[in-house]
Amino acid sequence: MPTASPSLPRGPVPLAPGTPAAPAGPRLPGPVRERRPVLTAFGLVLVVAGALASAVVVHRTGERVDVLVARTDIAPGQLVRAEDLRTARVAADGAALVPAGALDAFVGTHATTRIPADTLLNRTMFLAGGTVPAGAAVVGVVVRAEQRPTAPLLAGDVVRAYLVAADGATTVSGQPAGTVLLEAARVVGGATPAGPVTGPGDVSATSGAGDVSLLVPEADAAAVVTAAAAGQVALVRLAGATTPAVDLAGS
């Protein structure tokens, strides 16, 4: 006669008193949703800023204005005329550039440095009201053909002035002939026998007498004027890189 199998208990089997509980099995971590609203907003700001910057660059690239440009080479100390300048249309990315409408304000000024042709002009290249900085004076010197270089002296040239005498011995100051009156002086203007020169052209003809204006230290002006009045000044041209004791601002 078959024996009935004992029924298994359903649910957890109760442990006998004193039996330790089995350790719980490892649990898999659930998905973690990270929320970073601050970083998201910052990223949006960067995107918008980049777009605006690109738009500004494109706009400025297309924005062009008329400015003043040197038509020809302009020498230091040269009196600027309207025909020395022209206009050019360029991108408006230089605050120091001179607008074309300011032409009249720069005609009649003096160049403070050598300005090559086609150079975009800025206000520091010019001196209004004259060429005489503090501590300096402008003196005129008449020089005969034998008292100057054969090649014409130009505004912007640097010269050395010597005391000379027609008889080779007697000078108006009593100093010996050949004494250096000026180690280096800037030519800032002059006139040919035919008339005044306002540009960088010839200020001493290849024959006959011509006169030049020199920028000299104020302390040396009297000695130069005295010698010049007696026709006892000779000039030699120095290297263009020579720095005079006094000079135009920016030269």
C-alpha positions, 0 to 999 in steps of 0.5 A, spaced: 500 500 500 503 506 497 505 511 502 503 518 502 509 523 501 509 528 506 507 535 504 513 540 504 512 547 508 510 553 504 514 559 505 520 560 509 522 555 513 523 557 521 530 556 523 531 552 530 532 556 536 540 559 536 541 558 528 544 564 525 541 567 519 544 566 513 547 573 510 543 576 504 545 576 497 548 582 494 543 587 491 545 590 484 544 598 484 539 601 481 540 606 475 542 613 478 539 619 474 544 625 475 541 632 474 546 638 473 542 644 471 547 649 473 552 645 468 547 645 463 545 652 463 552 654 463 553 650 457 547 654 453 551 661 455 557 659 452 553 657 446 550 663 445 556 667 447 560 664 441 554 665 436 554 673 438 562 673 438 562 670 431 556 675 429 560 681 431 567 679 427 563 678 421 560 685 422 566 688 423 570 685 418 565 688 413 565 695 416 570 699 412 571 707 413 575 712 409 582 714 413 588 718 411 594 715 408 601 718 406 601 719 398 608 720 398 614 719 402 614 724 408 620 727 411 621 728 419 619 736 420 616 736 413 610 741 413 604 737 411 600 739 404 593 737 402 597 733 396 601 729 401 595 725 403 590 721 400 584 717 402 583 709 403 578 705 405 580 700 410 577 695 416 575 700 422 579 696 427 584 701 428 582 707 433 588 711 432 587 711 425 585 718 422 578 719 419 578 722 412 574 728 414 580 730 418 584 732 412 584 740 414 586 739 421 592 735 419 594 740 413 599 745 416 602 740 421 609 738 421 611 730 421 615 728 427 617 722 424 619 719 417 612 716 414 613 712 407 608 712 402 602 708 403 602 708 410 596 709 414 596 715 418 595 716 426 595 722 430 602 721 433 606 722 427 604 730 427 606 736 431 601 742 430 603 749 431 610 748 429 616 743 430 620 746 436 620 742 442 622 744 449 629 746 450 630 747 442 630 752 437 630 753 430 636 757 426 637 759 419 644 757 416 646 760 409 651 755 406 655 756 399 656 751 395 663 749 398 660 749 405 655 743 404 655 737 400 654 736 393 648 732 393 642 736 396 640 737 403 633 734 405 628 736 410 629 730 415 637 729 414 642 730 420 648 734 419 654 736 423 656 744 423 663 746 423 666 753 424 670 755 418 673 762 415 674 764 408 682 766 410 682 759 414 684 763 420 680 768 423 673 766 425 667 771 428 668 767 435 675 767 435 675 759 435 679 756 430 676 754 424 674 746 424 671 747 431 664 743 431 659 747 433 653 742 433 655 735 433 648 733 430 642 737 428 636 735 424 634 739 418 627 741 418 626 746 412 629 751 408 629 754 401 633 754 395 635 760 391 629 760 387 624 760 393 621 757 399 621 749 400 615 747 404 616 739 402 622 734 403 625 737 396 632 740 395 633 745 400 640 747 397 642 748 390 648 744 387 651 751 385 650 758 389 648 759 396 642 756 399 639 756 406 637 751 411 633 751 418 636 747 423 633 744 430 638 745 435 639 745 442 637 752 445 644 753 449 647 752 442 643 757 438 647 764 439 653 761 437 650 758 431 647 764 429 653 768 430 657 764 426 651 763 420 651 771 420 658 771 418 657 766 413 662 761 417 658 755 418 659 749 414 655 743 414 656 735 413 651 730 412 651 724 417 648 717 417 640 717 417 640 713 424 644 719 427 640 721 433 641 729 434 641 732 441 634 735 440 629 732 435 622 732 433 617 728 438 617 721 435 623 721 430 
